[in-house]
Amino acid sequence: MRHYYIYLLKPEIATSYFGKEWLIYQLFVDGETVKGELRTLVEKQIKYISGTIPTLKVKKYLEKTLKSRTDFYVLNDHFYLDNKALDSKAVLKDHGSMLTVTASGSYQAETIFFEVLRQINPAFFAMDFENRNYGWLNPVKQVNYI
């Protein structure tokens, strides 16, 4: 089972930290592991770099983009993809300040959710803490001043 936490980072953060994704990941790891005053400080930093999830836009875009798929359904405001032929399942949930995707089987279902999210905004950042995977759902282009 894979469990991804997905945050929408502010555009200036996404641009500044392109190529330095490990720093963002480490900040979120620290947010889960440190205690006391340091934890409060890290939580403030996470809140500062995170943008607001456009909940209504995500919901409408998921429904519009995936409505023709027979393996897609919505139940209690959670979005499901269950492709039995490919043994791929995923559920996307909106938690207000972040999204989560829980997936099992092949990577097909979660990849579909990621593709839809990347079309909404290029600054979504996903982290799977258990497997130590992290990165942009869509690379942010760097500006070259040459």
Buried (B, 14 or more C-beta within 10 A) or exposed (E): EBBBBBBBBBEEBBBBBBEEBEEBBEBBBBBEEBEEEEBEEBEEBBEEBBBEBEEEEBBEBBEEBBEEEEBBEBEEEEBBBBBEEEEBBBBBEBEEEBBBBBBBBEEBBBBBBBEBBBEBBBBBBBBBBEEEEBBBBBEBEEEEEE
